[in-house]
Amino acid sequence: MKLRTAFTEMTGVERPLMCGGMHYVGYAELVAAVANAGCFGCITALTQPNPEELRKEIRKCRGLTSKPFGVNITLLPVGTVPDYEGFARVCIEEGIKVIETAGQKPQVVVEMCKKVGVKVIHKCTSMRHAISAVNYGVDMISMDGFECGGHPGGDDVTNWVLLPKACAKLKIPIIVSGACANGRQLAAALTMGAHGMNMGTRWIATKESPVLPKMKQVLVDADERQTTLVMRSVGNTERVFKNATADKVREIEAESPGDFELIRPYVAGLAYKESFYETGDANSSIWSCGQSLGLIDSVPSCQDLADEIMKDCEDCFNRVNQARL
């Protein structure tokens, strides 16, 4: 099944499926596999220690695929400020045509991109943030529901309300993001007016994903109840895998709300990098994942996953057409 949408036209890919930025996951190998499957993958800029290392990762990806791919630049609300402008400059210099932004106040990156014709897909978790993003010139919105892994914002609105409202009210194309994993969801999103689907957690459980097989199996074995929210008390809510470490963070937050220093040792990114690549211990760190856990039951190749999603989407449309006859 081939679908032509505003998303496929803007990105130059064959299928309206995206692999958004994921810290310590969005490396060249996975992004190239997503691209070779006809989808749009994004290298995660902040996984690289500096802009020049990002340049090397972009070039590495180009050696693995001739298909289009992008870069994610997430602007963090807390912590040391990365060189966002440097990352954006490298993307422009390396000929990246589409950048995914996320986080707070990406105006500087958006302005740099607009000057040279680079397109921007901005991930938002609320209508108010999406409206602001449209006003400062982004080209597409990735509307991220409360079910998502990572940072769902503070409005707690799910995709079932957020997506149709965004498609009806916003003047630029929308793709759906947050707990997305299969063709039924893609069909529903397209029916509501979206132009594509952005997945994160689902791509982790693929053969080309760089994380340890043991961690991929955790995603297969888990269900939709096995996520929880941490860092709400410090204004940086994150949906993560529900384990002993997450429970400890929630306990600390309940006793001392707003004190980031008390939870810092548990939420440091390097801890879950160890889980992903060294120990395979799903319980020893805080790591992001969405409620799409409940829809993951296998570890296919990126090609097979994309093929399956598109077939399931087509089957959904066929059932609807038959019901109308």
C-alpha positions, 0 to 999 in steps of 0.5 A: 500500500502506498499513501501520499500525504503532506508528510511523505511529500515534505520528507521525500519518503514512501510511507507516512511513518516516522522514527522520532528522536530518542536519547541513546537510541537514535543512532545512524544504524537504526535511522538508516534501517528506518529510512531503507524501509521507506520511512523517515528516521531522525538521528538524535542530536543530543545523544552526540556530545557536540555538533562535530560528533553529530556531523560524523553521525550524519555522514555515517548514516549517509554511508548506510542509506541513500534515502532521506533522513532527518535530525531531532533537536530537543530543547531541554527545560533543565540542566546544562544548555547544549549547543543548539545553534551548533547542532542546527548549523551542522544539520544545515551544512550537511544538507539535512532537509527536515529537522524535528524539534521538541521541547521548549522555545525552539525559535532560534533553531526554527529561524535558522532553518527557515532562512535556508529552506530547511523544514521543521516538524515540531513535537507538541503536547498541547494545543496552546504550544502547537498554536505558538509553534505555528505562529513562529513558523514551523512547517508541521506539528507532531501532536504528542498525546499524554500516552507518549513515552518521554515528556508528555507535558503538563496538560494530560490530554490524550491523543483521542481528543488532542489529534482530532482537535489539532487537525480541525483547528491548526492551519498546517499539517499534523502527524500523530505521536505518542504510544503509536505502534500499529496500522490500526492507529495509522488508519485512525490517525489518517481518518481524523485528518493526520498526515502520518504517524511518529513512533518511538518505543515501537522502533526500539523493539526492532532487530536494527535497534542498537539496544541489548536484546534483553531490553527489547524482550522487556518491551515485548513482555510488558503490557500497557500498565507498566509505565509511570510518571516521574519528575512531575514535582520539578515541572519536567514530567517524564513517562518511564518504564515502571520499575523499582527505580521509578517507584523510588523517585516517586516516593522521594517526590512525594516526600520532598516535592520540587527538590531535583537534587534528591532525584538527580542520581536516579534520573541521570541519562547515563544510568539508562544508557548502561541498562540499554547497552551494558547490563540489560537490567530493566529495573536499575534505571529510569528509562522512557517508554510509552503505553505502546508497550501494550501493542508490542509483541515481537521484535521484527526488522524495521522493514517487516514492521513498516510492511506490517503497519501499512498492510494493517492500515490497508486492511482497516480501510478495506473493512470500512469500505466493505461496511459502507457497501 
